[in-house]
Amino acid sequence: SPLHVLATLPAGPVLPPFLIMHGDADTFIAPTQSQRLHAALAAHPGNSGVTFEILPGAGHGSGAFQEDAAAQRVAQFLAEVLADPS
């Protein structure tokens, strides 16, 4: 579990920025799981940024993650993270 791994990390390491995207129509893994991960990452002392977004109508691994809007959001996130000199 990512939450278990995160809970066992020491306070020193700086975490990379995270983009968590979850479909609100996911019947395999509840969106609350991603919400819990988001909260845990945000609370970690080494947090360097975490963004959580819901994809309306998207199921688990559905094609919605490959649609232009989702792909553009990922590209935007990467551009922001890679442009940040810190």
Backbone hydrogen bonds in HBPLUS format (Angstrom, degrees):
<---DONOR---> <-ACCEPTOR-->    atom                        ^
c    i                          cat <-CA-CA->   ^        H-A-AA   ^      H-
h    n   atom  resd res      DA  || num        DHA   H-A  angle D-A-AA Bond
n    s   type  num  typ     dist DA aas  dist angle  dist       angle   num
A0004-HIS N   A0001-SER O   3.10 MM   3  5.25 121.3  2.46 100.5 114.4     1
A0005-VAL N   A0001-SER O   3.11 MM   4  6.48 165.3  2.13 157.8 161.1     2
A0006-LEU N   A0002-PRO O   2.90 MM   4  6.02 163.0  1.93 148.5 153.6     3
A0007-ALA N   A0003-LEU O   2.93 MM   4  6.06 152.4  2.01 141.5 149.1     4
A0008-THR N   A0004-HIS O   3.13 MM   4  6.38 132.6  2.36 142.3 154.0     5
A0008-THR N   A0005-VAL O   3.15 MM   3  5.27 136.6  2.35  98.4 110.3     6
A0009-LEU N   A0006-LEU O   3.26 MM   3  5.38 157.3  2.32 103.4 110.1     7
A0015-LEU N   A0046-GLY O   2.74 MM  31  5.38 161.9  1.77 130.9 137.0     8
A0018-PHE N   A0049-GLY O   2.94 MM  31  6.36 151.3  2.03 141.5 150.2     9
A0051-THR N   A0018-PHE O   2.91 MM  33  6.15 155.1  1.97 142.2 149.9    10
A0020-ILE N   A0051-THR O   2.77 MM  31  6.06 172.4  1.78 166.0 168.5    11
A0053-GLU N   A0020-ILE O   2.84 MM  33  6.26 160.1  1.88 164.5 171.4    12
A0022-HIS N   A0053-GLU O   3.01 MM  31  6.50 153.9  2.08 156.2 164.5    13
A0055-LEU N   A0022-HIS O   2.80 MM  33  5.87 159.0  1.85 135.2 141.0    14
A0026-ASP N   A0023-GLY O   3.36 MM   3  5.37 155.2  2.43 109.6 108.4    15
A0024-ASP N   A0055-LEU O   3.16 MM  31  6.09 160.2  2.20 138.7 140.1    16
A0025-ALA N   A0058-ALA O   2.87 MM  33  5.19 146.5  1.98 144.5 143.7    17
A0033-GLN N   A0030-ALA O   2.92 MM   3  5.72 157.1  1.97 123.7 129.4    18
A0034-SER N   A0031-PRO O   3.07 MM   3  5.38 120.0  2.45 104.6 117.9    19
A0035-GLN N   A0031-PRO O   3.00 MM   4  6.35 152.7  2.08 149.0 157.8    20
A0036-ARG N   A0032-THR O   2.87 MM   4  6.04 150.1  1.96 142.4 149.3    21
A0037-LEU N   A0033-GLN O   3.06 MM   4  6.36 155.3  2.12 143.2 149.8    22
A0038-HIS N   A0034-SER O   2.86 MM   4  6.05 161.8  1.89 148.6 153.7    23
A0039-ALA N   A0035-GLN O   2.98 MM   4  6.20 162.0  2.01 147.2 151.5    24
A0040-ALA N   A0036-ARG O   2.97 MM   4  6.18 159.4  2.01 148.5 154.1    25
A0041-LEU N   A0037-LEU O   2.88 MM   4  6.08 164.5  1.91 157.0 160.9    26
A0042-ALA N   A0038-HIS O   2.91 MM   4  6.04 162.5  1.94 151.8 157.2    27
A0043-ALA N   A0039-ALA O   3.01 MM   4  6.13 140.9  2.16 140.4 150.3    28
A0044-HIS N   A0040-ALA O   3.14 MM   4  6.23 122.8  2.48 137.8 151.0    29
A0044-HIS N   A0041-LEU O   3.22 MM   3  5.23 145.0  2.35  98.1 108.1    30
A0047-ASN N   A0044-HIS O   3.05 MM   3  5.35 156.5  2.10 122.9 122.3    31
A0058-ALA N   A0055-LEU O   3.22 MM   3  5.59 167.0  2.24 131.0 132.0    32
A0062-SER N   A0059-GLY O   3.27 MM   3  5.06 167.2  2.28 115.0 111.2    33
A0065-PHE N   A0062-SER O   3.24 MM   3  6.22 168.4  2.25 125.7 127.2    34
A0066-GLN N   A0063-GLY O   2.88 MM   3  5.31 154.6  1.95 113.8 122.1    35
A0067-GLU N   A0064-ALA O   3.39 MM   3  5.17 156.5  2.45  94.2 100.9    36
A0071-ALA N   A0067-GLU O   2.96 MM   4  6.16 171.1  1.97 164.0 166.9    37
A0072-GLN N   A0068-ASP O   2.78 MM   4  5.85 157.3  1.83 153.0 159.2    38
A0073-ARG N   A0069-ALA O   3.04 MM   4  6.20 146.7  2.15 137.6 146.6    39
A0074-VAL N   A0070-ALA O   3.01 MM   4  6.32 156.0  2.07 150.9 156.7    40
A0075-ALA N   A0071-ALA O   2.94 MM   4  6.17 163.7  1.97 148.6 153.4    41
A0076-GLN N   A0072-GLN O   2.82 MM   4  5.98 154.9  1.88 145.2 152.4    42
A0077-PHE N   A0073-ARG O   2.93 MM   4  6.13 160.5  1.97 146.6 151.7    43
A0078-LEU N   A0074-VAL O   2.93 MM   4  6.19 166.6  1.95 155.6 158.8    44
A0079-ALA N   A0075-ALA O   2.90 MM   4  6.06 157.2  1.95 147.1 153.7    45
A0080-GLU N   A0076-GLN O   2.94 MM   4  6.17 158.5  1.99 150.8 156.3    46
A0081-VAL N   A0077-PHE O   2.92 MM   4  6.15 163.6  1.95 154.5 159.0    47
A0082-LEU N   A0078-LEU O   2.82 MM   4  5.85 167.1  1.84 152.4 156.6    48
A0083-ALA N   A0079-ALA O   2.99 MM   4  5.88 136.7  2.18 136.5 146.7    49
A0084-ASP N   A0081-VAL O   3.33 MM   3  5.37 144.1  2.47  97.5 107.1    50
